[in-house]
Amino acid sequence: MNRGEACFEFAVDRLAGQRAPVRWRHFDAETFDIGRGRFDIGAGRSIGIYSAERSIIDALRMRHLEGADLADEALKRWLRTGQPSELLGLARSFPRIQAALRETLEILL
């Protein structure tokens, strides 16, 4: 790489070594861009990044992999500033998690 050339850098705990775990998640093409925006990283480049609402929906969708606690805690934090109607609106595109989302919202609210 040449000096000044744009690149991606990742910070990893020295004790983890170069084999830090990375998990790839594969999302359906029809829902991939829902709740996804672009973030300018300079030099004419940008990266895709999901909104907080989409991230909560994904945490609910993957609770069998990551644990329900992660989704619940994310939702609790988001509720401090977010509006449930926004989240429920986005959840319409993900029918399988609507019941779990409504149930969790009822408990937390």
C-alpha positions, 0 to 999 in steps of 0.5 A: 500500500502506498502512503496516503492510499485509502484503506480500511483499518481494524483495531484488534486486541493485541492478545486476540492476535490476527485471528479475531473472530468475524461473523458474516450475516447474509440478508435477503436481497429484498430487505437488504436496503431497508433501514440502510443508509450511506455514511461518507468516509472521505476520499469520495467513498462511503459505507453502508450502515443500518439505522438503530431501528433496523439494528434492533429488528436484526437483533430480534431476528437473530435472537436465537443466535445472539440471545434475547438479552441483546435485543432486549437491551438494545430496545431498552436503550433505544426507547429512551429517545426513539418512538415505538411507531417508527420501529413498528413501521419498519417492522412491517417489512419483517413480518416474522418478528412483529409479534415478538417486537410487540410483545417486548414493547408491551413489557417494556412500556 
